[in-house]
Amino acid sequence: STLSPSSAASDVYKRQMLTTTGSFRAETLFMRLDKFLKVSRILKRRTVANEACTGGKVSVNGRTAKPGAQLKTGDTVSISFAGFDLTFVVKELRESVRKEDAAKMYEIIGETKK
């Protein structure tokens, strides 16, 4: 298997996997935090996700995270919104997803009001 960025901006890292049929399929290994928040529709726009990260409102595995932090499946992310805190586990990384399937990318494990 080989590891390579899928775009010039290195938003997503994929690994090419050889399948049993002899063809290759791509498996996403890492994704930028701001891109994940946008693609999963937790936050509406990537610029909003970027601002939340730079403002210290987002943490990954208990540590304050920058927008470019590399997420992987199994990571725990916490976001502090205006009225509540949201904590979720990353279940799946995908470059794009339909609105109906966005919630499959994460599992909410905590939601508290301030």
PyMOL commands that set and color helices and strands:
alter all, ss='L'
color gray80, all
select helices_A, chain A and resi 33-39+46-54+99-105
alter helices_A, ss='H'
color red, helices_A
select strands_A, chain A and resi 2-5+12-18+24-32+58-60+63-64+70-71+76-80+84-90+106-113
alter strands_A, ss='S'
color yellow, strands_A
deselect
rebuild
show_as cartoon
